[in-house]
Amino acid sequence: MESEAASADLELIGHGPHGKNKPETRLWLRMLSTTKLITTEIRRRLRTEFGATLPQFDLMAQLYREADGLRLGELSKRTMVTNGNVTGLVERLETDGFVQRVTPDGDRRVTVAKLTPAGTELFVAMAAAHEGWLRDIMADVDPAMIASLWSEIGAVKASASNHLSGSAFE
Amino acid sequence: MESEAASADLELIGHGPHGKNKPETRLWLRMLSTTKLITTEIRRRLRTEFGATLPQFDLMAQLYREADGLRLGELSKRTMVTNGNVTGLVERLETDGFVQRVTPDGDRRVTVAKLTPAGTELFVAMAAAHEGWLRDIMADVDPAMIASLWSEIGAVKASASNHLSGSAFE
């Protein structure tokens, strides 16, 4: 559903009649538009600086954290990439020499994907760049505000987690 | 790339080695995971309460704001749904009686999509529900914090806008 060329600002074209949104809706539209703006920027930089896509980066990030490798189903869950797409992504990264699929000792029925040394090296470079991009993107924001935002958005997240529909307690 | 069944918390499976992310990266991962959590919840409620999808809701929201209707290309830009998908969405909503395509007087080459009265009625109900869901989702957050978050996230958004790569001034 997301387009690379997306330029519209969701917040300016918000849902309700102009200027009548409730505070929670206004905050939500601002969170959404800010997240989309930054995501689009990160996609652009990954593409121009590494020729990589965001799903590739996310997938490599998960493999980086698991030295023993991950089964494709688990990788799909952790990256929010669908099962079918994970297979395609892994095959592509395998062709490029950044990922290998191996059968761990003791269980021949299982295949896990792991980063190759070249894949690890590439991911470390991408992660360092990603960190720098975020510092750049947030350069005008006071460090104290970055810390307080982290904690306040944590309160929003906790509230959302407490009010999910379809939970065991509803 | 997003899966409905997504349950992984991006923040817990962050990019860098455990606990070593820089403040901007930590904030970004928290923004991203919170936005995904709330988006997933809104998708779920749209589906269970209205049998609707998020792209349908977004598309109807844009048509609701434009009484004269919108051309499909413009609708695609405003919703960040690709052109091809917008056509499919509009056709589906037309079949259901919520959208009509009309040729405005004076320009027979142009077709615009508009909400029907039934579509307007449905969207008003969905928008009211959406507002209520957000109030519910953020119920544990202090109203003063909702206001300050709105303003602080605005600072992040402004900073991001100022540091986009590929702008005319770079």
Interface residues (C-beta under 8 A of the other chain):
Chain A: M1 E2 S3 A6 S7 A8 L10 I13 G14 H15 G16 P17 H18 N21 K22 P23 E24 T25 R26 L27 W28 R30 M31 L32 S33 T34 T35 K36 L37 I38 T39 E41 R44 R45 T48 L54 P55 A61 Q62 Y64 R65 S76 K77 R78 T79 M80 V81 T82 N85 A127 H130 E131 L134 R135 D136 I137 M138 A139 D140 V141 D142 P143 M145 I146 A147 S148 L149 W150 E152 I153 G154 A155 V156 K157 A158 S159 A160 S161 N162 H163 L164 S165 G166
Chain B: M1 E2 S3 A6 S7 A8 L10 I13 G14 H15 G16 P17 H18 N21 K22 P23 E24 T25 R26 L27 W28 R30 M31 L32 S33 T34 T35 K36 L37 I38 T39 E41 R44 R45 T48 L54 P55 A61 Q62 Y64 R65 S76 K77 R78 T79 M80 V81 T82 N85 A127 H130 E131 L134 R135 D136 I137 M138 A139 D140 V141 D142 P143 M145 I146 A147 S148 L149 W150 E152 I153 G154 A155 V156 K157 A158 S159 A160 S161 N162 H163 L164 S165 G166
